[in-house]
Amino acid sequence: MPHSTRTKRPSPLTQKRLQVTDDDGWTHVTTGGNARRTVRGTKGSKKTSSLHGAGAMAMTEDVESDPVLSPAEAPGRLTLEELQAQYAAHRDTWTGSETWNKLEKVLDERAQLAQDESSGLGAVDRIVCIGLGSPSGFLRDGWVDRRSVSMYQLAALERIKEKIGSSVPVYAQDPVFNTLDCALLDAMGITVVEHPVGFESVTRNTLLFCPGAERKHLELVLPSNPGFVFGGPLENTESDVIQTFVGKMGSRALEPFTSNEHAFWTTRLYFREEEEENDEVES
């Protein structure tokens, strides 16, 4: 039998896909051994914002050297209408949950106290959202899928805004926001701001919504003493700045969210207590 003299092409090596979780809890699926988060340098211009009010902290120089993530990559055929439909389903699930039912009651209690002028608690005049993540896309070079987490957190943000008052402005900052994310947020009346405007816009009358914020960012914004913080847990962080803030606040733990436990894992609502109050914090 004749033998072929044609040289066989070497078969390509099968690359095993690895799943890697980094220090911030992001899960990366990669075909190589070096999963990484795509970063880009921050803009060199030092930008000021008209959002700054009395008590806002200027911190442009502190955060400008930080690298930031690139915008997330949405599926190519995903439209705004489809994204809105996906979000509506997540919002309905959140609204019908026991987690929101219990949180809503706590918000009602705090709102009642804030109406008492002698309490000194003050009213919320803005909501600042830090680190929401992308409701529509994956991070580049990583295939990080946290879309459902972001949508549930966005639903919580929207419901909290409705409880506080529809006229209260909401600002959201996250470098992973893409065009679809910005369109979705804009349609909801949420203003997307660039780094570091969100950090600089936190005041004593701010509700800081930050379930996905990193410790280094919390250390920048918490000295502004926001009246409410939705995020955490802030206890036992080994940060003097964060622990000083926690020592002045009361808090309530969220009921476990069974539809997606990762969306609000150990999240708490922190609120300013009256100086004379010594309420016991729920565990």
N, C-alpha and C positions, 0 to 999 in steps of 0.2 A: 504494500500500500504506500503510495507516495506521501511524503510528509511535507507539510506546508513550511515554507521558509519565511513566512511573514512574521515579523517580530510582534509579540504580544505587548499591548500597552499595559503598563503597570496599573492595577486596579487602585482607584483612589482609596485612601484610608478612611474608614468610617470614624467620624468624629463623635464621640460620646457627648451628649448634651449634659451639662452639669448644672445643678441648682445650688446657688450660693446665696447666703443671707449675710448682708453686711451689718456693720455696727448700728445702723439706724433702723434695722428691721426690714429693709427692702430686700425682696427676693429677686435674684437675677438668674435667668436661664441662658446659658452660653455654650457655644461649641468648643470653646478653648478653656484653658486653665486659668485665664486671667480675666474674670468678669470685672467690669468696672462701670462706674457711673460716668456718663458723658458730662463734661463740664466745659464752661467757657468763661473767659475773664469778664469781669464787670466793666461797665462803661466808665471811661475815664472822667467824664464830666460830673461835676458835683451839682446835683440838681436839688433845688428847693421846691416846695410844693405849697399851693394855696390851701391845702388841707390842714396845715398846721394851725392849731388854735392855742389858746392860753394854756400853758402847762405842757405843751408838746415838747418832746426832747429832740434836740438836734444831734444826730449820731452818724452823719454821712461818712466822716473820716473813719469811724470805728468799724463800719461794716463794708466799706467800699473795697477793701482788699480781699474779701471773701470770694471764692469762686462760686458760680451759680450753675444750676443744672440747665440744660438746653430744653426747649419746648418738647413736650411729649408728642409722639407720632400717632395720630388717629388713623383708623382703618380708611383706606383710600376712598371707598364708596359711601362712607357714613355722611349723612346729611344732618343739618341742624334739626330738621323736623323729626328724624329718627332718634337723634340724641335727646330731644325734648320728650319724646314718648318713653324712652328708657328711663329718663329721670322721673317722669310722672309716676311710673310704676314703683320706683324706689321711694318716692315721697309718700305715696299711699301706704306702703308697708310701714314706713317710719311713723306716720300719723296714727295708724291703728295699733301701734305697739304699746305695751305696758311701760316701756322705757320713756317714751314721750309723755304718756299720761302722768307719770310720777314727776317728771321734770317740769311739766307745765304747772303743776300745783306749787312747786318750789318757786317758780318764776312769779306766780300770782302772789305768793306770800311776800316776796322781796319787793314787788311793785307796790303792794299795800303799805309797806314800811317806808318806801321812798316817798310816798305821797305825804307823809307826815313831815312837815318842814323842820320840826324840832329834832328829827332823827339824825340829821347831818349826813344821811347816806347819799343824797344827790340822785339826780336822774341821769339815765344814759342818753348821751347826745350823739353817739356814733358807735358803730360796730366795726371793728377791724379784724379781718380774717387773715391769718398767716399760715401758710403751709397746707392748703386744702388738698393739693394734688390735682391731677387731671381727671375730670369725669369722662373724657373721651379717648384718651390715648395711652400708649406705652412709652417708656423712656427709651431713648436710642441706645443701641448696643447692649440692651439688657432684657428686653421683653418683660418689663416689670408691669404686671397687671393689677393695679389697685383702683380700677375704675369704679367698681361697686362700692368700695370703701369711701371714695370721694363723693359719690352720689348720695350715699346715706348721710354723710357729714354735711353735704350741701343742703339736704332736706332738713336736717336739724337746724342749720343756720337760718334757712328761710322761715321755719316755724318760730324760732326765737325772735326773729325780726318782727314777725306779725304780732307776737305777744307784746313786745316792747312798744311798737307803734310803726305804722307803715311809712311815716314821714322821716324816720330815723335813717340817715345815710349809712350804707354799708360799703366798705372798701376791702378789696381782696388782693393779696400779693402772693404770688408764687411763680418762680421762673419757669416752671414746667407748663404753665398755661399756653395752649396753642390757639389758633384762630377760632376753632369751633368752641373751645372752652370760653373764650372771651365773648363770643356771640351768645352763648347760652346764659352767661352771667349778666350780660348787658340786657337781654330780654327779661331778666328777673329784677332789673333795677339795681344791680350790684356793679359798682365801679371798680374796674381792674386798674391797679396802680403799679408802677415799676419800683423795683428795689432802689433805695431804701425808704420810699415814701410811707409804706405801711408801718414800718417800725417807728418812724418819726411822728406818726399821727396819733399815737396812743397817749391819752390823758387820764386824769382821775375819773372822768365821766365816760370812759370807754368800756364797752364790753369786748374783751379780747377773746376771739374765737380761734383756738390754736391747738386742736387735738393732734396735729401732725408736726408741731414746731419742735425744732432741735433745742437742746439745752443752751447752746451758745447764743441763740436768738432770744430765748427767754431771759437770759441774763442782761440783754440789751433793753428789753421793753418793760420788764417788771419794775425797775426803779421808777417808772412813771406812775406806778400805783394805780392801775386800772381798777375800776369799781367792781367789775366782774371778770372772771376768767373761766372759759369753758375749755378744759383740756386736762393735762396732767397724766398721771399723778405727779404732783410737785413735791411731795414729801420724800425725804431720804435721798435727795439728789446729790449730796456732798458739795453743794454750792451755797456759799454764804449769802449770795444775793437772793437766790430763790428761797432759801429757808427764812430769811428776814421777811420777805414778802408773805410767805405762808403763815408766819407767826402772827400777822395782823389780820388774817382772813378767817372767816368761817367757810365751811364747805359741805356739800352733800354728794355722795357717790351716786352715779347713775345706776339704775336697775339694769342688769345684764340684757343686752340686745340680742335675742336668740336668732334673729334672721341673719346676722353677720357680726359675730362677737368681736372680730378684729376692728370693726369700725369705731367702737367706743370702748376698747379694752381698758379697764381701770380708769375711765374718764370721770372727772368730777366737775361740778360747778362751784367755783370759789366766789365769795362775795364779801364785801366789806361789812364788818360788824360795827355796831356802835361801841364807843370806847368803854362804856359802863357795862356792856353785855359780856357775859362769860358763858355763852351757850356751848354746850358740849358738841363737838363735831362728830357726825356719824362715821362709823367705821365702814 
